[in-house]
Amino acid sequence: MTSFSSSASVSVSRAGAVATITVGNGEHLNAMGRAEWRSLGALVTELAADESLSAVVVRGRGGRFSAGSNLNDWNGASASDVDASFAEIEAALQSVENLPMPTVAVVEGVAAGGGCQLLLACDLQLVAHSARLGMPTAQLGILVPPSFSNRLTLRIGPSRAKALLFGGELLSAQEANAIGLVTRVIVDEELDAELARLLERWAAQSSRALRAAKRAVNLGLAPVEQPARDRVLEEVSDPGEFADRVNGFLHRKKPSQQ
């Protein structure tokens, strides 16, 4: 496997016709700052133009997927800066969704918030038995964008999507699989072997046929996906509580009551 493009905490390596994107630096549950999200989007855009690629794998560094966004970026940030941050996250997620070749997320550890959105932006998800997934956005006073909620709704339906967003809890891999949020749950020790088997099966197929199948499925979903994807992100943080909740989370204290 050779590395052909990298940054401090987002890298891409290639083995034959398969590219692997690795996010995070192995610390803080691979939470990503604005620079990392921008780097992810730029690297994915490069991969999209590579006709020789048959598949893209997305995973986190050090046996963890991603806890989403680095809250230090938002501590003391203005509302407009937070809005801009979410716009960059959404742009990176859509870049992953727009990849023409099959994609698979390999999920270990925690996948929360933006990390959960990243795995949903991939076509398939192979999830370690011990992993936990969820969207604890309401706890931080995040006004979840329509595109974020849409990724959940298309997988698990409106009622379950609302329950997940309202409750804010992290699901076990088994719970996520039971409601259709992810593709498969794998025993932790067999995750890489199952990934290798999946990529081997894909390699035996026509690469053009796989791209055409993805394009066909996405075309059918476009009428319900595209409006949320095209919508300009507006206010994404509760002006009365967001700053206090982010600061409280970083310092592990309860937000003040108003």
N, C-alpha and C positions, 0 to 999 in steps of 0.2 A: 504494500500500500504506500502510495506517495502523496505528500502534501503539496498542493499547488496554489493555495491561497489561504492566508490566515491573518488574524489580528490577535490581540491579547486574550480575548475571551470568546471569539467566534472563529472557527477554523473549518476548512474544507479539505478532505483528503480523498484520494481516488484509488480504487482497486478495479482495474479493468473498466467495465462500462458502468460501474456503480460509484457514485459520489456520496460521501458521508459528511454531513454538517454536524459539528459538535459545538454546542453553545455553553457558555459559562466558563468560569475559571476554576471550578471545583470548590469554591468557597461560597458561603451564604446561600446554600441551596441553589446556586447558579442563577440568582436573581440578576436581571439584566438592566443596565442603564440605557439612556437614550443613545449613546454612542454604539452600544452593542446591537440595539434594534436596527439602527441605521446600517451597521456593518452587515447584519444578517440580510437585510433587504438588498444591499448591493451585491453580496455574494450570490444570492439566489438568482438575481437578474442575470448574472454571468452564466450560471448553470442553465438557465432557460434557453439560452441561445446555442447550447452545445448539442448538436444532432447525434453525437456519438454516445451520449449517455442513455442508459436504459432504465435507470432507477436512481432515486435519491433517498438516503436514510437521514433522519434527524434524531439526534440523541443529545443528552447532557453529559458534561464532563464529570468524571469521578464517581460514576454509579448513581447520579442523580439527574433528573430531567431538568426542571426549572420551576422555581417558586414564583416566576413571573417577573414583574418589574422591581427594580431596586428602589425601595421607598426613600432612600436617602436623596434621590433625585427630586422627590416631591416635598421633602421636609423644608418648609419655609418658601416653597415655590408659589408664584402667582397663579391664579386660575388660568390665565392665558398660556402660561408655560405648561401646566398640566394638560390643557387641551392639545397643545402642540405635541406633547409627549405621546398622547394617545393616538394622534394622527400618524406619528411615526411608527408606532406599534402596529396599527391597522395596515399601513402601507407594507410593512414587512410580512404580515400575515397573508395579505392578498398576493404578495409576490410568491409565497410558498404555494398558495392555492392555485396560482396561475402556471406553475411548472407544468409543462406538457407531458412529462413522463411520470410513471407511478411513483408515489412517495409513501414512506412508512416511518412512523414515529416509534422509537424504541424507548419505552417509558419505565424508568426506575425511580425509586425514592418518591419525591413529591412533585406533582404537576399542578400548580395552583395559579389562578388568575390568568395573566398573560401566558404562563406556561401551559395551562389547560387549553387556552385558545390556540397555542402553537401546535399541540398534538391534534386538535380538531381540524387545523388547516391542512393536515396530511391526509392522504387517502385512506390509509390503514393505520392501526395502532396495535403494536405488540406490547403488552403491559406486564411487568413483573408482578408476581403474586403479592408481594409485600408493598407495592406502590399505593399511594393515596392521591386522589384527584378531586378538584373542585374549583368553585368560583366564589371565594369569600369577599366579594367586592362590596357588599352592603356594609360589612363590618368597618370598612374604611371610609364610608361616605362617598363611594364611587357611583356615579349615575351611569349605569352600564349602557354602552352604546348599542344601537339596534343591530349592528353587524356582529357584536359579541354574542348577544342573546340569540340571534338567528342561527349561529353555528351550533348552539345547544339545541334549539327547537327543531332543527332539521334532523337531528340525531334521535332525540328522545321525546319529542312532542311538546306542546305548549305547557301542559299541566306539570310535567316533570321538570321542564326547564325553569318554570316559575318556582317550584318547590326548591330546586337547587340554589337558585339565586336568592330567594327569600331566606332560606335557612343558613346559607353560608358554610355548611359543614363540608369537610373533606370526606369523600366516599372511599371505601376500600376498593381495590381493583375488582373484587368479585361483585360488589354492588354496582360499580360503573358498568361492568360487563352485562349484568342482569337487566339493566334498563337500556342497553344498546348504545351506551356512550362510546365504547371502544370495541375493537374488533375481536381481540383474543387476550386471555390471561394465561401467562406461562409461568411455570415454576421458575423461580429466580435463577437457579443454576443452569437452566436450559434455554435461557432467553437468547443468547448469542447463537446457539445451535439452531434454534427455530428461525431466527433471522436468516441464517445461512441457507436453510432449507427453502424459505420463502423466496429469497433472491435466486436460488438455483431454479426454482419452478418458473419464475419470471424470465430467466435467461433462456429457458427452453422455448419460450413463445416468440412470436414475431414482434419485434419492438414497435413497428408501425401499427400493428394490430392493438397492442396495449395502449399506445397513445390515442388511437382512434376510439377505443372503448372508453377511456377516461373522458375524451372530448364529448362523446355521445351522452354519457351520463350527466356531465356538467351542463350540457345544452338543455337537457330536460329540466334541470333544477334552476336554470337561469331566471325564469320568471319570478320565482320566490326568493332567490338569493340576491339578485342584482340591485333591487331598490335599496336594501340595507347597505350593500357594499358601496353604492354610489352616493349615499347620503353624507353630506358634510357634517363632521363631528362638531356638535355644539357644546354646551356646558356638560362636562363630564365629572364634575366634583361638587358635592354639596357645599355651598358657600358658608353655611353656618356651622358645619361639623368636620369637614374634611381635614383641615389643618390640625385640629385637636386630635382627631382619630389617628392620623398618620404619626404625629408626635407621640401619642399614647402607645401606639403599637411598637414604635422604635424603642421606647423606654419602658414598654411592658406595664403600662398603667391604664386604668379605665379612663375614657374620655369624660370631661366634666359635663355635668347635667345643666341644661339651660331651661 
